[in-house]
Amino acid sequence: MIVSVPSTPASGRIVLITGASSGIGQATARRLAESGHRVFLGARRVERIAAVAADIRTQGGNAEHHVLDVTDRRSMGAFVHAARERHGRIDVLVNNAGVMPLSRLDALKVDEWNQMIDVNIRGVLHGIAAVLPIMRSQGEGHIVNIASVSGHRADPTAAVYGATKFAVRAISEGLRQESRDVRVTVVSPGLTHSDLAESITDPGTRDAVRAQMQIAMPASAIADAVAYAIGQPPAVDVNEIVVRPTAQA
Ligand SMILES: NC(=O)c1ccc[n+]([C@@H]2O[C@H](COP(=O)([O-])OP(=O)(O)OC[C@H]3O[C@@H](n4cnc5c(N)ncnc54)[C@H](OP(=O)(O)O)[C@@H]3O)[C@@H](O)[C@H]2O)c1
């Protein structure tokens, strides 16, 4: 028997992306705009997202930006409100913003632990809180959370960072099980070229990560994974994607 799955257009969706000023977020914005989606970029460095959005428009894409600090629930609310005012709906939120100041636990960099919890966990929850009522009222939507291979395995210097990414996967799976209308996808990147290692303040750890980055993938590899998940028909929910460089252990 041939079963046909009803589909909406694979392009033209309203896609909000947090942390779009560099790395994976910026690459995802460019990739999705190339596919015909309307992207709405958020980050703290507003001049950078303004420049990325302007460049996307120059290439013929549809892009706008709004300042965003994901640790501040009101800032997230204003970001989502601005996108909805502009487009009338929210189809996809890509919770991508993240920080990774790796260090050993006995270095006691407690402020950095708290920063990772605030950005990587609270930021994702703030995003979900801002869009979920809208998506429920629409009867459809899609939340894409960027986790990490560190959300699948624990490693030295990555105890707290990994804990935040395990948390992202747990939150995503809970949301998925609670949802019959909103799709939930977790994308877990391995080593990917970006500015992420620059947030490491421990010199030894930063040098080690920079050395590992020699085998890193381009950020476009993760953007392609996000585009694949978004491009499926509404009745098809891609739940988990792990993408590593071939040479990564
Ligand atoms: N690169 C990798 O190897 C790798 C591997 C696994 C997972 N990841 C995950 O991929 C995601 C993107 O990271 P990336 O590798 O692309 O690093 P990146 O180049 O450093 O980008 C991080 C982004 O997060 C934004 N950000 C940080 N704090 C924020 C805040 N409080 N509010 C709003 N935006 C904030 C930054 O923008 P502003 O500073 O302008 O605010 C920036 O756009 C993260 O969740 C990271 O954990 C990356």
The ligand as a MOL file (V3000), in Angstrom:
LIG
                    3D

  0  0  0     0  0            999 V3000
M  V30 BEGIN CTAB
M  V30 COUNTS 48 52 0 0 0
M  V30 BEGIN ATOM
M  V30 1 N 32.0660 24.0760 17.5220 0
M  V30 2 C 31.9680 22.8380 18.0170 0
M  V30 3 O 32.9180 22.0240 17.9020 0
M  V30 4 C 30.7070 22.4100 18.7120 0
M  V30 5 C 30.5910 21.0690 19.0600 0
M  V30 6 C 29.4390 20.6630 19.7180 0
M  V30 7 C 28.4300 21.5620 19.9970 0
M  V30 8 N 28.5720 22.8810 19.6610 0 CHG=1
M  V30 9 C 27.4850 23.7850 20.0060 0
M  V30 10 O 27.1370 24.5570 18.8850 0
M  V30 11 C 26.5080 25.7680 19.3150 0
M  V30 12 C 27.1030 26.9380 18.5240 0
M  V30 13 O 28.4560 27.1020 18.8930 0
M  V30 14 P 29.6140 27.4330 17.8420 0
M  V30 15 O 30.5070 26.2740 17.7970 0
M  V30 16 O 29.0530 27.9610 16.5860 0 CHG=-1
M  V30 17 O 30.4000 28.5760 18.6580 0
M  V30 18 P 30.5320 30.1590 18.4490 0
M  V30 19 O 31.0840 30.4610 17.1070 0
M  V30 20 O 31.3000 30.6410 19.6430 0
M  V30 21 O 29.0310 30.6680 18.5130 0
M  V30 22 C 28.3330 30.7690 19.7120 0
M  V30 23 C 27.1570 31.7020 19.5000 0
M  V30 24 O 26.4180 31.7790 20.7360 0
M  V30 25 C 26.1090 33.1370 20.9630 0
M  V30 26 N 25.9100 33.4060 22.3780 0
M  V30 27 C 26.7210 33.1430 23.4240 0
M  V30 28 N 26.1780 33.6000 24.5670 0
M  V30 29 C 24.9690 34.1370 24.2340 0
M  V30 30 C 23.9400 34.7750 24.9590 0
M  V30 31 N 24.0160 34.9510 26.2990 0
M  V30 32 N 22.8450 35.2070 24.2990 0
M  V30 33 C 22.7550 35.0600 22.9460 0
M  V30 34 N 23.7030 34.4680 22.2050 0
M  V30 35 C 24.7930 34.0200 22.8490 0
M  V30 36 C 27.2720 33.9270 20.3860 0
M  V30 37 O 26.8210 35.2290 20.0200 0
M  V30 38 P 27.1530 36.5860 20.8260 0
M  V30 39 O 28.4820 36.3960 21.5130 0
M  V30 40 O 27.1700 37.6280 19.7620 0
M  V30 41 O 26.0080 36.7590 21.7660 0
M  V30 42 C 27.5890 33.1190 19.1330 0
M  V30 43 O 26.7950 33.5620 18.0570 0
M  V30 44 C 26.7140 25.8370 20.8190 0
M  V30 45 O 25.5530 25.4540 21.4920 0
M  V30 46 C 27.8270 24.8240 21.0570 0
M  V30 47 O 27.7970 24.3000 22.3750 0
M  V30 48 C 29.6690 23.3090 19.0030 0
M  V30 END ATOM
M  V30 BEGIN BOND
M  V30 1 1 1 2
M  V30 2 2 2 3
M  V30 3 1 2 4
M  V30 4 1 4 5
M  V30 5 2 4 48
M  V30 6 2 5 6
M  V30 7 1 6 7
M  V30 8 2 7 8
M  V30 9 1 8 9
M  V30 10 1 8 48
M  V30 11 1 9 10
M  V30 12 1 9 46
M  V30 13 1 10 11
M  V30 14 1 11 12
M  V30 15 1 11 44
M  V30 16 1 12 13
M  V30 17 1 13 14
M  V30 18 2 14 15
M  V30 19 1 14 16
M  V30 20 1 14 17
M  V30 21 1 17 18
M  V30 22 2 18 19
M  V30 23 1 18 20
M  V30 24 1 18 21
M  V30 25 1 21 22
M  V30 26 1 22 23
M  V30 27 1 23 24
M  V30 28 1 23 42
M  V30 29 1 24 25
M  V30 30 1 25 26
M  V30 31 1 25 36
M  V30 32 1 26 27
M  V30 33 1 26 35
M  V30 34 2 27 28
M  V30 35 1 28 29
M  V30 36 1 29 30
M  V30 37 2 29 35
M  V30 38 1 30 31
M  V30 39 2 30 32
M  V30 40 1 32 33
M  V30 41 2 33 34
M  V30 42 1 34 35
M  V30 43 1 36 37
M  V30 44 1 36 42
M  V30 45 1 37 38
M  V30 46 2 38 39
M  V30 47 1 38 40
M  V30 48 1 38 41
M  V30 49 1 42 43
M  V30 50 1 44 45
M  V30 51 1 44 46
M  V30 52 1 46 47
M  V30 END BOND
M  V30 END CTAB
M  END
